[in-house]
Amino acid sequence: MSISQALDVAVGLIVVYYLLGSMVSIVTQWINEALETRGKALEQYLIKIVGDKKIGEFIKMPQLQALRPIRYKNFLSVFGSITEPKKMEKVPVATLVDAFFDISGLTVKKEMDLLQLAELIDKLPDSEGKKAFISWINQGVTTIADLRTRTTAYFTGMLEQAAETFRARARSFVIILSIGVTVLFGTDTIQLAKTLWASADLRAIAAAQADAVVAREGANADLSNIIDDLSAMSIEIGWWQTQQFPQNGAVGDWALFIFLKIAGLAITAAAVSQGASFWYDLLKKIASPATSTSSSKSSGGGSSSASSSSG
């Protein structure tokens, strides 16, 4: 078994994983932007802080409105450059604390006695934010400065939970799309590895594609470039186009074929779901050595042929 040949096969597989992963990343980004997934996750936690009754007033506060991203209204708006503010996706914790103190009426006075503070908090609508304030007051926190310190720590945790919620939802999209793209392209890792092992030409194409990917100096790719790169790797849409079905109708042969097919597709889907960045970083580490080895072998073979010719 040739170590350099095995490395070339690994590079070819990683290139395919990277390209399919890039496609999944692009589509996931489109879905997240269209569905405003990040903004909805944040709003879900803002409702916990201020309650259902106050959320409309809260997100309309000037300091929060200014944080809404501007994007195309819909997919067709790109032709008319029609944009609109979308749901707020990120907010600095200091800004969120200021907005909450403003809507709670805690900004107007620097100091309050315990009775004034309790009356003000009691007027807030039911929410986790109100319960937190009542808990702190019961624990003896009576100054605005101490309340602000506790609120900052509390909101920091809530914002982190909102970010984790968004990441979990985005991860679900990635896994589902990875399975869909794998089935669409019929990218069976086991079959592809066999093809790369048997074909020196395809391994050379894979090495060239690896160099092109690394030369981009980034883990992002344009969708048209991805399609071109997949075509260069002989990956066609429609898994049935590249299958080598059992030559006879033996049940055992078909059972083995189906098992290996499912296993190969499952390996690909799991690999693609790791993300384009993961495979780009790995490719950057191993592509150059693999390419250098292939290049030196080619140049060495060329020299020998030249020597034989001159002899």
C-alpha positions in Angstrom: 0.0 0.0 0.0 1.4 3.4 -1.1 1.3 6.0 1.7 1.4 8.8 -0.9 -1.5 7.2 -2.8 -3.5 6.9 0.4 -2.8 10.6 1.2 -3.9 11.6 -2.3 -7.2 9.7 -1.7 -7.7 11.5 1.6 -7.1 14.9 0.0 -9.6 14.0 -2.7 -12.2 13.1 -0.1 -11.5 16.2 2.0 -11.9 18.4 -1.1 -15.3 16.9 -1.8 -16.3 17.3 1.9 -15.2 20.9 1.8 -17.1 21.7 -1.4 -20.3 20.1 -0.2 -19.9 21.7 3.2 -19.5 25.1 1.5 -22.7 24.6 -0.3 -24.5 23.6 2.9 -23.1 26.7 4.6 -24.3 29.0 1.9 -27.8 27.5 1.9 -27.9 27.6 5.7 -27.0 31.2 5.7 -29.9 31.9 3.2 -32.3 30.0 5.4 -31.3 31.8 8.6 -31.6 35.2 6.9 -34.9 34.4 5.3 -36.4 33.0 8.5 -34.6 35.5 10.8 -33.6 32.6 13.0 -31.0 34.6 15.0 -33.4 37.5 15.6 -36.2 35.2 16.7 -33.9 33.4 19.1 -32.9 36.7 20.6 -36.4 38.0 20.8 -37.5 34.8 22.6 -35.1 35.7 25.4 -36.0 39.4 25.4 -39.6 38.3 26.1 -38.4 36.4 29.1 -36.7 39.6 30.4 -39.5 42.1 29.9 -42.6 39.9 29.4 -45.1 39.6 26.5 -46.9 42.9 27.2 -43.8 45.0 27.2 -41.8 43.4 24.3 -43.3 45.5 21.6 -42.5 48.8 23.4 -39.1 47.4 24.5 -37.7 46.5 21.0 -38.9 49.9 19.7 -36.6 51.8 22.0 -34.2 53.9 19.9 -31.0 52.3 21.1 -32.4 48.9 20.1 -34.0 50.0 16.8 -30.6 51.3 15.7 -29.2 47.7 16.0 -31.6 46.1 13.5 -29.7 44.9 10.4 -30.8 46.2 6.9 -31.3 43.4 4.3 -33.3 42.7 1.2 -37.0 42.5 1.9 -37.3 39.2 0.1 -35.5 37.1 -2.6 -37.0 39.2 -5.4 -36.0 42.5 -3.8 -32.4 42.0 -5.1 -33.6 43.2 -8.5 -35.0 46.5 -7.1 -32.6 47.0 -4.2 -35.6 47.0 -1.8 -34.4 46.8 1.7 -35.9 46.9 5.2 -34.9 46.6 8.8 -35.0 43.0 10.1 -35.2 41.6 13.6 -32.4 42.6 15.9 -29.8 39.8 16.0 -27.1 41.1 18.4 -27.1 43.6 21.2 -24.3 44.7 23.5 -25.1 43.8 27.1 -24.5 47.4 28.3 -27.1 48.7 25.7 -29.6 46.0 26.8 -29.2 47.0 30.5 -29.6 50.7 29.6 -32.8 49.9 27.6 -34.2 47.8 30.4 -33.5 50.5 33.1 -35.1 53.1 30.8 -38.3 51.1 30.3 -38.4 50.2 34.0 -38.1 53.8 35.1 -34.9 53.1 37.0 -32.9 55.6 35.0 -34.7 58.7 36.2 -33.2 58.6 39.7 -29.7 57.8 40.8 -30.9 56.7 44.3 -34.2 55.3 45.7 -35.2 54.0 49.0 -36.4 50.5 49.4 -40.1 51.4 49.3 -39.8 53.4 46.1 -37.8 50.7 44.5 -40.3 48.0 45.4 -43.2 50.0 44.1 -41.4 50.6 40.8 -40.6 47.0 40.3 -44.1 46.0 41.2 -45.5 47.9 38.3 -43.4 45.9 35.8 -45.4 43.2 33.9 -44.8 39.6 34.9 -41.5 38.3 33.5 -38.3 36.6 34.5 -36.6 40.0 34.7 -39.2 41.2 37.2 -38.8 38.0 39.3 -35.0 38.5 39.3 -35.3 42.0 40.5 -37.7 41.0 43.3 -35.3 38.2 44.3 -32.4 40.6 44.5 -34.4 43.1 46.6 -35.4 40.4 49.0 -31.7 39.5 49.3 -30.9 43.1 50.4 -29.9 44.7 47.1 -31.3 48.2 47.4 -29.1 50.5 45.4 -29.3 51.3 41.7 -25.6 50.6 41.2 -25.9 47.1 42.7 -29.0 46.4 40.7 -27.2 47.4 37.5 -24.2 45.2 38.3 -26.5 42.2 38.9 -28.6 43.0 35.9 -25.5 43.1 33.7 -24.4 39.6 34.9 -27.9 38.3 34.4 -28.3 39.7 30.9 -24.9 38.4 29.9 -26.1 34.9 30.7 -29.4 35.4 28.9 -27.7 36.7 25.7 -25.3 33.6 25.8 -28.4 31.4 26.0 -29.9 33.1 23.1 -26.7 32.6 21.1 -26.7 28.9 22.0 -30.3 28.5 21.0 -29.5 30.0 17.6 -26.5 27.8 17.1 -28.5 24.7 18.0 -31.2 25.6 15.4 -28.6 26.4 12.8 -26.9 23.1 13.5 -30.1 21.3 12.9 -30.4 23.0 9.5 -26.8 22.0 8.7 -27.4 18.3 9.6 -30.6 18.2 7.5 -29.0 19.9 4.6 -25.9 17.8 4.8 -28.1 14.7 4.4 -30.1 16.2 1.6 -27.0 17.4 -0.4 -25.3 14.0 0.1 -28.3 12.1 -1.3 -28.8 14.6 -4.1 -25.2 14.3 -5.3 -25.0 10.6 -4.4 -21.6 11.2 -2.8 -20.8 7.8 -1.4 -17.5 8.0 0.5 -16.7 4.3 0.1 -17.3 4.3 -3.6 -15.5 7.6 -4.1 -12.5 6.4 -2.1 -12.3 3.3 -4.4 -12.6 5.5 -7.5 -9.9 7.8 -6.3 -7.6 4.8 -5.4 -8.0 3.3 -8.8 -7.7 6.5 -10.9 -4.4 8.4 -10.9 -6.1 11.1 -13.1 -8.8 11.8 -10.6 -6.3 12.0 -7.8 -4.4 14.5 -9.9 -7.6 16.5 -10.4 -8.2 16.4 -6.6 -4.7 17.6 -5.9 -5.2 20.6 -8.3 -8.6 21.3 -6.7 -7.0 21.3 -3.3 -4.4 23.8 -4.4 -7.1 26.0 -5.8 -9.1 25.8 -2.6 -6.1 26.7 -0.4 -5.1 29.5 -2.7 -8.5 31.2 -2.0 -7.2 32.0 1.5 -10.5 31.4 3.2 -13.1 28.9 4.0 -15.8 30.6 1.9 -16.6 29.9 -1.7 -19.0 31.2 -4.4 -21.8 28.8 -5.3 -20.9 28.9 -9.0 -17.3 28.0 -8.1 -18.5 25.1 -6.0 -20.6 23.7 -8.8 -17.6 24.0 -11.2 -15.3 22.4 -8.8 -17.6 19.5 -8.2 -18.0 19.0 -12.0 -14.2 19.0 -12.3 -14.2 16.2 -9.6 -16.7 14.2 -11.8 -19.4 14.5 -9.1 -22.7 14.6 -11.0 -26.1 15.5 -9.7 -28.2 12.3 -9.4 -26.7 9.4 -7.5 -28.0 6.8 -10.0 -25.6 8.1 -12.6 -22.5 6.7 -10.9 -23.6 3.5 -9.3 -22.1 0.1 -10.1 -25.0 -2.3 -9.3 -24.4 -6.0 -8.6 -24.0 -7.9 -11.8 -26.3 -10.7 -10.7 -29.5 -10.9 -8.7 -28.1 -12.7 -5.7 -29.7 -11.6 -2.4 -26.4 -11.5 -0.6 -24.7 -9.3 -3.2 -27.6 -6.8 -3.1 -27.7 -6.8 0.7 -24.0 -6.0 0.8 -24.4 -3.3 -1.9 -27.3 -1.6 0.0 -25.3 -1.8 3.3 -22.2 -0.3 1.8 -24.2 2.4 0.0 -26.0 3.5 3.2 -22.7 3.4 5.1 -20.9 5.4 2.4 -23.7 8.1 2.3 -23.9 8.2 6.1 -20.1 8.8 6.3 -20.4 11.6 3.8 -23.3 13.3 5.5 -21.6 13.1 8.9 -18.4 14.5 7.3 -20.1 17.4 5.5 -22.0 18.4 8.6 -18.7 19.2 10.3 -18.6 22.4 8.2 -16.5 23.9 5.4 -14.2 25.6 7.8 -13.2 22.4 9.5 -12.3 20.7 6.2 -10.6 23.9 4.9 -8.3 24.0 7.9 -7.4 20.3 7.6 -6.9 20.6 3.8 -4.6 23.5 4.4 -2.4 21.3 6.6 -2.1 18.3 4.4 -2.8 19.4 0.8 0.7 21.0 0.2 2.6 17.9 1.4 0.4 15.6 -0.7 0.7 17.8 -3.7 4.5 18.2 -3.3 4.8 14.4 -3.1 2.8 13.9 -6.3 4.7 16.7 -8.1 8.1 15.3 -7.1 7.1 11.8 -8.4 6.0 13.3 -11.7 9.1 15.3 -12.1 11.2 12.3 -11.1 9.5 10.1 -13.6 9.9 12.8 -16.3 13.7 12.9 -15.6 14.0 9.2 -16.0 12.2 9.2 -19.3 14.3 12.0 -20.5 17.5 10.1 -19.5 16.3 7.0 -21.3 15.5 9.0 -24.4 18.9 10.6 -24.5 20.6 7.2 -23.9 
